[in-house]
Amino acid sequence: MTKKLGSNTKAKNFARLLDLTWGQTEPCWQLGNVNWYEGKPIKVSENPINDENSTDEKRMPTPLTLIPHSISPSRMHEKKEQVQGDRIGASDAIEGNKPEEAVSVYFSTGAAVLGIEVHAALASIEWSDSPQLELAPLSIEAQKMLKAFLDLETTRNMFKRPEVSCLLWRERSFDLLLDGQWVSGVFDRVHVLLDANGLPVAAQIYDFKTDDASPEDVARRHADQLAIYRKAVALLLKLKETVVMAEAVPVRNGRRS
């Protein structure tokens, strides 16, 4: 798929993004016949289920994604682009807001790569009493941001192992129908509290944000997205929304007390 990168590379290309996203693992080996479809007839439906003019009640809903899009090579430069930010915009679509009312976030490719680094590092943390996060392999900017964030008392409390039984979700992706809308997303971190029988009774969602904004602005920007996440967790765990809490955690400028 691509050549293996050096251990200290700072390249800004797809190979670098793949390395940051997946980490350095053993090479993938391809199995099976990649041309399996050759020689097989292709059946085309006369009434596609996603035909916009179709009145079929079984028509598939339009997917709503909360997963950030990948960055194309044309954007791999220092010029800042106005693009959709860290998982925002989809929430505005659910609420029926006009596109011009959506929050605009500016970031360069460097910011996008930094966000990937930070999210991957935080996903590697289980609890505060687990082996400590190794910052050395990260970029200097990611190291500085994470060191300041991890030194906060509120951060240490967030990673503290609960006194009750708890199921931990980290970078858990989901796809589901929510209020008639197909929603896809990724939970950064969720603490699922369990009762004596091992059944979910409550949940706390933590969504890490690297926005260059105050904690108050971060909370405001991502309120709609977190509302969707609360509904999603409640549906997945068969809980009432009242026992599912959610917080946008500002990594860059400190977490709220």
N, C-alpha and C positions, 0 to 999 in steps of 0.2 A: 504493500500500500504506500509506503514511504520509507525513506532511508532512516536508519537509526541516528538520533542526534547525540552529540557529544555531551558529557556530563555537565559541563559549565556553559552550555550554549545560551545565548540571549537572543537568538533569531526570532523574528516576528513573521511567522508563516504558519501554514496549516499543520505542519509537522510539530511545531512548537506548541500550538494549541492542543493537539492530540496528546502530546507528552504531559502537559499540565492537567488535562482533563482526566486521562486514564492512568497517569503515572507510568513509571518504567517497569514494565512487566515482561514476562517471557514472550518471545515472538509468537504471533498467532499463525497457526497452520490451517490452510484451507482444505476442507474435505468436501467430497461430493462433486457433481458435475455442474459447473457454472452455466452451462448451456442447456440445462435440463428442458427448457421450454421449446427448443428447436424441434421442428417437425410435429408439434402438437397444435391442433386446431384452436383458434382463439374464438371464443363465443362472445358475441357482443349483444347485450340486452337491447331490446327495442324501446324499453322504458327505463332508462337509468334512474336509480333511486335518488341521485343528487341533481337531477335535472331541475333547474330553477323554475321551469314552467309546469312541473309535475304537480298534480293535486293528490298524489298518492299519500295516504295518511302514514305510510310506513317509511316515508322519506327520512333519510338520516339527518340529524341536526348538524348545523354548522359547528365545527370544532372551535373551542375557545382555548387558546394555549396561554399558560402562564410561564412557560419555559423560555428563557431568553434565546434569541436567534444567534447563530454563529456569525462571526465577522468575516467578510469576504476580503480577498487579497487587496482589492482596490482601496480598502479602508486601512490597510496596514501602514499608516504613516502618521506623522505627528499632528497633522491638521485635524482639528476637532470637527466632528460631524454631529448634526442634530438627528438623533435616532431614538428609538424606544429604549428606555432605561432598564434598570434591573427589575424585570418582571412587573412592569406597570403598564397601563393602557388597557389590558384585557378587562380589568376591573371596571374601567369607565364604560366599556362596551356593555357589560352586564347591567350597569345602572342606567344605560341609555343616554349617556352624556354625548355631546357633540365632540368630534375629533379635536376642534380647536380649544375645547375646555380641558382636554387631558393635560397632565403635567408633562412638560418637556424637560428632558435631562440631557446634558451635553457631556460626552466623554470621548477620549481618544482611544485608540487601540491599546495604549499602555494602561489605561484605566480598566479596559475590559479584561486584559490579561491579569492585572492586579486582582480584580474581583474573583477570577477563577482560582488564583493562588490562595487567596484568603479563605474562600469557601471550602476549598479542598483541605486546607490546614485545619479549619474549625471542625470539619466533618470527621477528622481523624481523632478528635478528642472524645473519649467516652465519659469519664467522670474526673473530678479534680484529684481523686486518689489513684487514678490510673497513671501509667508512664507519661511523663511530661512531653509536650509537643517539641519536636526538634525544629528550630527555626533556621538553622544554618543553610539548608538547601534552597531557601526562599530568596527572592530578590530583596535588596536592601530596603526598599519602600515597604514591602510586605512585612519584613521583620520589624521595622519600626512601628507600623500600625498595630500589628498583633501584640507586640510586647506591651505597648501602652494599654491596649484593650484588656489583655489578660491580667494586668497588674491592678485593675479596678476591683474593688470589693464586690460590686454588683455582679461582675463577670464571674468571680470565684463562687459566689452564691448560686449563680445559674448552673454552673457545672458541678455543684455539690451533689453527691449521691443522695437521693431522697431517703427518708427514714422508713417509708412504706415501700411495698413491692412496686416496681416500676419497669415498664417496657420502654426501651429507648429506640426511637427511629432517627436515623441520620441519613440525609440525602435520599429520602424515600419518595420515589416517583409515584404518581397516581393518574388514572384516567377514569372518569365516571360521568354519569348524567346527573346534572344538578339543576333542578328547576327547569327541566326540559332542554338544558344546554349541555353540550359535550365539553367537559373541562379537563385539561391536562396540566399538570404542574409538578413541582418538587418541593417537599417539605424539608427545610434545612435541618431542623431538630424538633422533635416532639417527645415530651415526657408523658407516657400513658400510665396513669396510676391505676393499680389493680387492687381488688378486694381480696379477702382471704381465700376465695375460690379461684383466683386468677382471672377474674372478669374485669373489664375496663369500667371505671367509675368516674373518671375525669381525665382531662388532658390539657397540657400546656404547650402551645406552639411558639417556637422562637425562630424568626426569620431574619437572618443576618443581612444587613445593608451596608454597602460601602459608599453610599452617597456622600458627597462633600456638602453636608447640610447639618443644621442643628438637630438634636434629638427630637425636638418638637415638630420640625418640618418633615423629618423622616417619618414620624408617626402619622402626620397628616397625609403625606403623599401616598402612603401604602395602606391606608385604612380600608379602602375598598377591597384590595387584594386579600388582606387578612380576614375580612368578613367572609370571603369565598372560602378561604382555608378553614375557617371555623366550621362552616357548613359541611365542607368535605370531610373533615375529621369526625364530626358528629355522625354523618351518614355512614362512614366506613366502620366506626366503632359502635354504632347503634346507641349513641348517647344523645342527650338533650344539649342544644347549643349553650344553654346556661352554665354547663359544667365544662365547657371547652373555652379556654382562654388563649389569646394570641397576642404576640408582641413583635413589632419591628425593632430589631436590635441594631442600633447604629454603631458600627465597628470603628469608623474613622474618627468620630468626634465624641466618643464616650457614650455609655449607656445610661438611661434614666435610672434614678434611684427607686 
